[in-house]
């Protein structure tokens, strides 16, 4: 092979701007224009917002579907639905995102972090079970980057302990477990609609969120929690506990914006095509990388069908296979070859348990009132987390690499990327 590009050789990847797929901007404009023309740019429970909820509900196969203003509100409403509140605990993986559980934290519940599976980088069900207490109200399962958690193991835990599973599928629209769409399996599932195609969430409209469930009470509790003045609200509140509420329910209005849902409606049309193409790219890349020293693709569980792929495809660097070559030099060499590779494993580059507020604690509401402070609503004093608490996640977090997932890459691009990995592995001793 030729000399490494970082040492003066020619780069292996010569194809620029590899993505050829074009976002459906004209369709988006058409749907948005219709709403503006009708002056239908506010409200929920009718018109396009209701149409989108019904389309998404049918797509995932759930009994109920509700749109909200953001993905983190979808998950917050899910925690409210399972009657989470002050003094409760919830379990969430340390490799994740604070938006998953911020709503639960602000309701007065305490996060209990857990470790991850070293092959999938997802929540470790065995570690989850070790951390259950009498205060555990929910388990948050995050389908990071479109990879799917072990829902069989988590469902078994849920049934044995009577603890609901809340899935964060913000990256995983269209994914499946054992032939069933994510959003139709666990107690509740939250999705995000952040961003714009092709780089935004798999179904996106700028901002927005979706939550699905098969449980009527959960659905009505979410309606009461955040859908003030939704059209038809009174008719949808059928259970005795909520039927007496008026149309202002509990006073909060976290509904999605119709203009955002119009754009998301267009994105939903191409979701399956984009997922299929990205998955084909992923499979070919991962199959080739299995044979190359220094890197291994993140695994998926046998029953999982990953999708969405928001945040790109994840690889784990194995320095021992390249004589201890530092990851910084490895990444720099690949970038010099023209590989679009990233090296940052999370938002802000940290594991959740090592965020300042969870290491030192934080007086959330002031005057010593906080689920991550002293004693609170029956919770023992918050002790704080430290380096070493989650050895698996800590050993892997700094070695996670990212490559974009392409829909319609230019011919020959994938082959050039693979050749670059082979080249750096073959010449790695020159970088030591």
N, C-alpha and C positions, 0 to 999 in steps of 0.2 A: 504493500500500500504506500501511497505517496506520503510525504512528510506532513506532520500535523500543521494545520493552518495557524495555530497559535505560535508555532515556531517558524513560520514563514512559508508554509506550503499552501497549496490551493484548497479552498474549502470543499467539502463533500457535497454540501447542499447549495445548489446554484439557482434553484427556482425561488423567485420572490413572490410575495403576496399569494400564497398557495390556495386560499379559499376562493372558490368561484361561485358559491351559492349566493344569490341575491335576496335580501329580505323583501317581503311583499308590501312595499311602501304604498303602492297605488291602492291595494286592497284596504290597508289601514286607513288611508285618507278617505276612502269611500265610506267606510263604516263610521268614522268620526264625523264626517260631513253630514251624514244622515241624522245623527243625534243633534248636531248644532242647528240644522235646518228645522228640526221638529221642536227645538228648544228643550229637548229631553236630556239635560245635562246634570240632573240631580235626582236623587231618590233611589229606592231599592224595592224589591219585591214585585216589580212589574216591568214590562217592556224588555229592553235588551239585557239589563242586569239579571232578570229572572230567566230569560232565555239562556244566558251563559251558564247560570247555575244548573239548569236542567241539562244542558249539553254536557257539562263536565260531570255531573252526577251519573248520567248514562254511560259516559266514556269509562269512568272507573268502576261503575257497577255498585255504587253505594245507595243506601236508601234516602239519605239526606245530604244536602250540599248547601253551604252558606258562604257568601263572599264577604270579605272585610277589607279594611283599609291597608293592611300590611300582613306579611307572613308572620311576624312576631305577634300580631294581634290574633291571628288564627290560632296560634299555639296558646296564647294567653286565654282566649275564650274556651279552648279545650280544657285547660286546667281548671277554669271556673266551672265548666260543665261537670267535671268529676268531683265537684265540691271541695276543691283545694282552697286553702286559706291560711290564716295566721297559725303558726305552731306546727304546720305540716312539714314533711320532708319530701323531696323528690329526688330520684336517681337519674344522673345524666353523665355521659362519657366526658372525660377531660379533653379529649381531642374532639372539639366541636365549635360551637359559636354561641356567644352570650345571648343573641337574639332568640335562640330556641327557648330559653328558660327565663328571660328577663321578666316576662309577665308574671310568672309564678313567684319569682323573687319579690316583686313589688306588691304581690298579694300577701306577703308576710311568710312565705314558705322558704325553707332552707335547702339549698342545693347540696346533695351528697354526691360527690364525683366518683366515678369508677374507671377502671382501666379498659384497655381495648384489646381486641384480637390482633396478634402480630402479623397475620397474613392478610386480613381484610381491612384493618385499621378502624373497624367498627366496634360498637359496644360489646363487651365481653359478658355474655349471660352468666357465666360462672362467678365473675366478680360482682355482678349485679346482685345475685342471690345472697352473697356474703354481707351486703350492706343494707339489707332490708331490716327495718325496725317496725315497731308498732305505730310509728308516726308516718311511715312511707305512704304517700297518697297517690303517686303516679311514677311511672318509668318513662323517660323520654328516650326514644330510639331514633337516632339521627342517621338518615341514609346519605352519608357524606358523598358528595360528588357523583350521586346517582347509583352508588353501590348499595346493596340492600342488606340490612341486618338479618341475623338469624331469627326469623319470626317464629319458627317452630319452638325453639328454646325459650324465647321471651313469652310466647303465648302459654307455654307450660307453666312458667313461673307465675304469670298473671292469674291463671286458673287456680293454682295451688295456694296462693297467698291472697287472692281477691284484690289484686292491685291492677288498675287499668294501665294499658299501654297507649302512650301518645306518640305517634310517629311524626317526625319532622321530615317531610318529603319535599322540602324547598328546592332540592336539586334533582328530584327524581320523578318528574311527571312522566307517566307512561311506563314506568318500571313495573315488574311483576315478581310475585313470589309463588312458586308452585302453580303457575298458570293463572293466578288471580292478580288483577291490577292493584297496585298500591293505592290505598284510599278506600278499599272495600273490605279490609281484613281485620285490622285492630279496632280498638274502641273508638279512637279518633285519629285523624290524620290532617296535618297542616301543610299547605303549599304556599309558596311565594309567587308573586307576579312581578317581581322587581326587574327593571332593565328593559332593553330593547333587543330584538333579534339582529344578528345571530349570537351576540355575546351575553345576552341577559339570561334570566331563568328560562327553562325550556318552554314554558308558556308565560308570556310576560306582556305587561301593558304600562310600563313605567313604574308604578307602585300598585300594590294590591295584594290580597291574600285569599285563600280558600281553605275551608275546613270541611271535612266529610265525616260522616258517622252512620252507623246502622241503628243507633239507639235514639228512640223518640225523645226520652227525657233529656239526654245530652243536647239534642237539637233545640228543644224549647228553652233550656237554660241559656244556651248561647244567644238565642233570639232575645231573651230578656236582658242579657248582659250588655249587648252592644248594638241593638238595632232599633233605637228610638224612631218612632213614626214610620216604620217600614209598612208599605202598603199590604193590606191583608193580614197584618200582624195579629190582630185579635182573633181572627178565624184560625190561625195556626197554633195559638196557645190553647191546647185542649186539655192538658192535665190539670187536675184540681189545684195543685200548688201554684200554677201560673195563670190559669184562666181568668182569675179575678183581677189581674193587672190591667191597667189601661194602656193606651197606645204609646204612652211615654215610658212604659216598662220601668227600667232601673235608671233611666236618664242619660245613658251613654250612647253616642252615635259614632260608631267605628265602621260604617259601611264603606264599600268600595266606590270609587268614582266611576260613573257610567262611561266616560271617555276612555279610562284605563281598561275597562272590561270590553269595550269595542275593539281595542287593539289586541287584547288577549284572545278574543273570539277568533280573530284572524290567525293568530299564532297556533291555536289549537288545531286548525285545519291541516297544518303541515307537520304536526308533532311526530306522527308515526314515521313519516318519510325521513325527517331529520334524525330521529332515533336510530332507524335502521342503517342509515348511512354512517353515522358516527360509530355505531357498534361494529360495523364492518371494518372501519379504519382501526378501531381499538383491537379487534381480534387479530388482524394481520400484524399490527405493530407488536402486540404482546407475544404472539407466537414466535416472531423473529427474536425478540429480546430474551426469551427463555434460553436461547443458545449462546448468549453473549455475556461474558464475565463482567462483574461490576454493578449489575443492576438487575432487579427482578420486578415484574409487574405486580401490582396489588391484586390479590386473588378475590374471587367471588364465591359465595356458597353455591353448592350444586343446584339448589332450587331457585336461585336468584336469577332474574333477567335484568341486569342493570339498564338504566336509561337516563335520559336527561343530560348527564355528563357535564353539568354546570361546574365550572372550576377546573375543567380539564381532566386528563388521564393521569393517574398517579403511579409513580414508580418509586421503589425503595433502593437507595444506593447501598452497596455492600463493599466497603473499603477494603476489607480483608482479602477479597478476591483480586484486588489490584495493588497488593503490597502496601496497604495503608495510605494510598493516595488521598490527600485531603479533598473533601467534597467541593470546596471552593475551586480547586484546580481542575477537578473533573468537569464541573459545570462550565468553567471558563473555556476549557478546551472544546466542549460540545458547542458552545455558543460561537466560538471562533469558526467552527465547521459549518455554521449556519443553522443549527438546530434551535428552534424556538422553545427553549427549556427554562423553567423557573425553579427557584429553590426558596420557597417560604411555605410553611406547612399550615398556617392558620391566620385568622384575622389578627393583625398586630404581631404576628410571629411568636405567639406564646400559647401554651396549654392553659385551659380554663382555670385549673386549680392554682396556677402560678400568677394569675392576675393579682394586682395589689390588693383589691378589695377582699379576695379570698385568702390571701396570705396574712394580712394584718387585720382583717375585719373592717366593717364600715358602719357608722351610725346612720342607718338609712333614712330615718325620719327625724332624727335629732332627739335630744333629751333621753338618750340611752335606749331608744326603741328601735330594735333591728333584729331580724332573724340571723344576721351575720355579725352580731355584736356579743353582748352578754347573754344572760338567760332571757328567754323570750317566749311567752305563751306556752310554757311547759317544756320548751326546748332547753337542753343543758347549755352552759356557756360555750360560745363558738371558739374553737381552739385554733382555727386557721390551718392552712395546708402548707407544705414545704416540699422542696426538692427531695426526691426519693420516695414520695408517697405512691407514685404510680410508675413503677420501673419499666413496664412494657412501653407505655406511651412516651416516656422520657427518653428511652433508648432509641426510639424510631423517629420522633418528631423532627429532629434536625437532619434526617436523611430522606425526607420525602421530596420527590421531584415531580414537576408538572409539565406535561406537553398538551397543547390544545387538541381537542377532538374536532376533526374536520368533517364537514358534510359532503362537499364536492371538491376535494383537493385536486390540484393540477396533476396531470399524468406524470408519473415518475417521482413525485415529491416524496411519497412514503418510502420508496426504495432508496432515495438519497439520504433520508433521515436514518434508516437502518444502517446504511453504509458508514455514516458518521459515527454511530455507536461502535461499530466493529473497528473502525479506524482508531478511535481513542483507546479502546481496550487493548488493541494490538500494540500501540505505541506508548502505553501509559508509563512505562519505566523512564521514558525520556522526560517526564514531568516531575519525577521524584527529586 
